[in-house]
């Protein structure tokens, strides 16, 4: 295990992405987003992705130099064209446009068409929530969930992220959840280590519950969170992020592999000050937060946390002590860097 | 078991509610809504509620003759004051105002302040979806869910309902889900019949999983759907429907018992025609729906259904054959009717 500080890791990731073909602005934004995910403990959306992104860009399956532009800009809605590139820049632009509209009219809803993977969804709702706006970001993704009774995936495990402003110094409430019971990454890890997975995580190729991690990976069928409820919310996301924005959806959705764009996103911002005094809203959120934190503990529980708190805690630790990178991943990143003529930071080996 | 047709049941329910103190308009709307829930098979939100509603109105805990009014009406937002009455009329008004705004600007978001129970959330999203609008309705409710690690409820099992337009004659996709793994009514039923409940439904008073239905009722702690994800979405609903609208929330939320109003609601309507051609949107939804329905079946599964389909199927059956009412409920309704001087329909006994 190596430990790398955020700054050199981000500079390294930006250099790799630029060598992989991204324009410097996109390389920097994507690198910052990946390292932000590592800092928050969401390693599945961290620098691990550099390998996948570079290979995908090299294959031309995602456009390295897209022309991101605003296709339509109305009073409270807008539509951004990602032009077949990754989702980082267009999704951020969409949320900025939504906030601009919410500032003027109370609400903004902005879609992104023909995009790809945009990383950790929380990335997009934290900045608006820090500016005082309720924010929602939803995306579709490659198929991973089957409907109840089915044995083939039809919708992605489409994450929804919600950001709720709090009074500083408290940081926003952040709920960022994919709609599978657990992330695919946890099943990959169990398969790699030859461990079984708990019941309720995944299905086999016949659509039956399985505890065999390798079979679960072959089937590519995750169990929806909360059964039909998770599937239903993922289907709604498929409509909001995919169908509504004019992007690929359902069986055609592909977060990593269509030069014309494989998924879509939808951003919503809401100004709480439109419905009553802003201070009363912030008082209410603080009251709700403190009541939740003061819930008497169940036996064996050692603390209660608000949505987003584990990630803030992790971020503080990792900003101070660095980001742990497995030897295996470090080796892969160094090999990739060499291939691209990029010098890896000393800590990577 | 009795079977009662929808029309006489609705007329009866309206007469009971009017005798219980509601103005005729509210009595008719509430009666239609309750019977609509029975038709759809959601008996927990059907005429069973007449007893609770009449007792609550008699106790003055919910205002029988509220002055529902629009407090604020802006370009794309608005706020309705329910004035401490039930939520049926104000929630419907809120969705109408949201649709009016969505028609003009693409989006409308309207809150309801100081309301109470509004019945089945699907009621509010089906009409706008039939008019071509994406619709969302969310409410908060009396506390029933504890945060992970806690042993007291802090938020309601706050339903979210989504309505998605389809091309007629197909009816809208409707996802109406509370955020507990199962409805409280299923646990009440198991307790009444002395049956244990499956693991994963509820917690005991110490916050530990239990299969004892009676203990689960005493604890009043339902397991959130999908663990922290369900709790998180319920917390977001508490903010959107409660805090944002200036209504009671969290520990103070009470769907049935505060004369000044005990919960709030939030309605959102979105015009898909703002993001691209309406026909392309409808084509996309049909494609997604037919791909989901065509998923190969898992062993032992006999069909795949879209969100809302089981309820449409039930509605068709019950419109034709009538609504089953247990002997016990029939007896209670007849006794209530006698007390109020209302003549029950012959089928109730």
Boltz contact constraints between the chains, C-beta under 6 A:
constraints:
  - contact:
      token1: [A, 75]
      token2: [B, 105]
      max_distance: 6.0
  - contact:
      token1: [A, 76]
      token2: [B, 76]
      max_distance: 6.0
  - contact:
      token1: [A, 76]
      token2: [B, 105]
      max_distance: 6.0
  - contact:
      token1: [A, 76]
      token2: [B, 106]
      max_distance: 6.0
  - contact:
      token1: [A, 76]
      token2: [B, 107]
      max_distance: 6.0
  - contact:
      token1: [A, 77]
      token2: [B, 106]
      max_distance: 6.0
  - contact:
      token1: [A, 77]
      token2: [B, 274]
      max_distance: 6.0
  - contact:
      token1: [A, 79]
      token2: [B, 275]
      max_distance: 6.0
  - contact:
      token1: [A, 105]
      token2: [B, 75]
      max_distance: 6.0
  - contact:
      token1: [A, 105]
      token2: [B, 76]
      max_distance: 6.0
  - contact:
      token1: [A, 106]
      token2: [B, 76]
      max_distance: 6.0
  - contact:
      token1: [A, 106]
      token2: [B, 77]
      max_distance: 6.0
  - contact:
      token1: [A, 107]
      token2: [B, 76]
      max_distance: 6.0
  - contact:
      token1: [A, 107]
      token2: [B, 107]
      max_distance: 6.0
  - contact:
      token1: [A, 107]
      token2: [B, 109]
      max_distance: 6.0
  - contact:
      token1: [A, 109]
      token2: [B, 107]
      max_distance: 6.0
  - contact:
      token1: [A, 111]
      token2: [B, 275]
      max_distance: 6.0
  - contact:
      token1: [A, 147]
      token2: [B, 292]
      max_distance: 6.0
  - contact:
      token1: [A, 147]
      token2: [B, 295]
      max_distance: 6.0
  - contact:
      token1: [A, 147]
      token2: [B, 304]
      max_distance: 6.0
  - contact:
      token1: [A, 149]
      token2: [B, 297]
      max_distance: 6.0
  - contact:
      token1: [A, 149]
      token2: [B, 298]
      max_distance: 6.0
  - contact:
      token1: [A, 149]
      token2: [B, 301]
      max_distance: 6.0
  - contact:
      token1: [A, 149]
      token2: [B, 304]
      max_distance: 6.0
  - contact:
      token1: [A, 150]
      token2: [B, 295]
      max_distance: 6.0
  - contact:
      token1: [A, 150]
      token2: [B, 304]
      max_distance: 6.0
  - contact:
      token1: [A, 151]
      token2: [B, 296]
      max_distance: 6.0
  - contact:
      token1: [A, 151]
      token2: [B, 298]
      max_distance: 6.0
  - contact:
      token1: [A, 152]
      token2: [B, 295]
      max_distance: 6.0
  - contact:
      token1: [A, 152]
      token2: [B, 296]
      max_distance: 6.0
  - contact:
      token1: [A, 154]
      token2: [B, 291]
      max_distance: 6.0
  - contact:
      token1: [A, 154]
      token2: [B, 292]
      max_distance: 6.0
  - contact:
      token1: [A, 154]
      token2: [B, 295]
      max_distance: 6.0
  - contact:
      token1: [A, 162]
      token2: [B, 236]
      max_distance: 6.0
  - contact:
      token1: [A, 164]
      token2: [B, 239]
      max_distance: 6.0
  - contact:
      token1: [A, 175]
      token2: [B, 232]
      max_distance: 6.0
  - contact:
      token1: [A, 177]
      token2: [B, 229]
      max_distance: 6.0
  - contact:
      token1: [A, 206]
      token2: [B, 299]
      max_distance: 6.0
  - contact:
      token1: [A, 207]
      token2: [B, 298]
      max_distance: 6.0
  - contact:
      token1: [A, 225]
      token2: [B, 226]
      max_distance: 6.0
  - contact:
      token1: [A, 225]
      token2: [B, 229]
      max_distance: 6.0
  - contact:
      token1: [A, 226]
      token2: [B, 225]
      max_distance: 6.0
  - contact:
      token1: [A, 226]
      token2: [B, 226]
      max_distance: 6.0
  - contact:
      token1: [A, 226]
      token2: [B, 230]
      max_distance: 6.0
  - contact:
      token1: [A, 229]
      token2: [B, 177]
      max_distance: 6.0
  - contact:
      token1: [A, 229]
      token2: [B, 225]
      max_distance: 6.0
  - contact:
      token1: [A, 230]
      token2: [B, 226]
      max_distance: 6.0
  - contact:
      token1: [A, 232]
      token2: [B, 175]
      max_distance: 6.0
  - contact:
      token1: [A, 232]
      token2: [B, 307]
      max_distance: 6.0
  - contact:
      token1: [A, 236]
      token2: [B, 162]
      max_distance: 6.0
  - contact:
      token1: [A, 236]
      token2: [B, 175]
      max_distance: 6.0
  - contact:
      token1: [A, 239]
      token2: [B, 164]
      max_distance: 6.0
  - contact:
      token1: [A, 243]
      token2: [B, 284]
      max_distance: 6.0
  - contact:
      token1: [A, 243]
      token2: [B, 285]
      max_distance: 6.0
  - contact:
      token1: [A, 244]
      token2: [B, 272]
      max_distance: 6.0
  - contact:
      token1: [A, 244]
      token2: [B, 275]
      max_distance: 6.0
  - contact:
      token1: [A, 246]
      token2: [B, 276]
      max_distance: 6.0
  - contact:
      token1: [A, 249]
      token2: [B, 288]
      max_distance: 6.0
  - contact:
      token1: [A, 250]
      token2: [B, 288]
      max_distance: 6.0
  - contact:
      token1: [A, 250]
      token2: [B, 291]
      max_distance: 6.0
  - contact:
      token1: [A, 251]
      token2: [B, 291]
      max_distance: 6.0
  - contact:
      token1: [A, 272]
      token2: [B, 244]
      max_distance: 6.0
  - contact:
      token1: [A, 274]
      token2: [B, 77]
      max_distance: 6.0
  - contact:
      token1: [A, 275]
      token2: [B, 79]
      max_distance: 6.0
  - contact:
      token1: [A, 275]
      token2: [B, 111]
      max_distance: 6.0
  - contact:
      token1: [A, 275]
      token2: [B, 244]
      max_distance: 6.0
  - contact:
      token1: [A, 276]
      token2: [B, 246]
      max_distance: 6.0
  - contact:
      token1: [A, 284]
      token2: [B, 243]
      max_distance: 6.0
  - contact:
      token1: [A, 285]
      token2: [B, 243]
      max_distance: 6.0
  - contact:
      token1: [A, 288]
      token2: [B, 249]
      max_distance: 6.0
  - contact:
      token1: [A, 288]
      token2: [B, 250]
      max_distance: 6.0
  - contact:
      token1: [A, 291]
      token2: [B, 154]
      max_distance: 6.0
  - contact:
      token1: [A, 291]
      token2: [B, 250]
      max_distance: 6.0
  - contact:
      token1: [A, 291]
      token2: [B, 251]
      max_distance: 6.0
  - contact:
      token1: [A, 292]
      token2: [B, 147]
      max_distance: 6.0
  - contact:
      token1: [A, 292]
      token2: [B, 154]
      max_distance: 6.0
  - contact:
      token1: [A, 295]
      token2: [B, 147]
      max_distance: 6.0
  - contact:
      token1: [A, 295]
      token2: [B, 150]
      max_distance: 6.0
  - contact:
      token1: [A, 295]
      token2: [B, 152]
      max_distance: 6.0
  - contact:
      token1: [A, 295]
      token2: [B, 154]
      max_distance: 6.0
  - contact:
      token1: [A, 296]
      token2: [B, 151]
      max_distance: 6.0
  - contact:
      token1: [A, 296]
      token2: [B, 152]
      max_distance: 6.0
  - contact:
      token1: [A, 298]
      token2: [B, 149]
      max_distance: 6.0
  - contact:
      token1: [A, 298]
      token2: [B, 151]
      max_distance: 6.0
  - contact:
      token1: [A, 298]
      token2: [B, 207]
      max_distance: 6.0
  - contact:
      token1: [A, 299]
      token2: [B, 206]
      max_distance: 6.0
  - contact:
      token1: [A, 301]
      token2: [B, 149]
      max_distance: 6.0
  - contact:
      token1: [A, 304]
      token2: [B, 147]
      max_distance: 6.0
  - contact:
      token1: [A, 304]
      token2: [B, 149]
      max_distance: 6.0
  - contact:
      token1: [A, 304]
      token2: [B, 150]
      max_distance: 6.0
  - contact:
      token1: [A, 307]
      token2: [B, 232]
      max_distance: 6.0
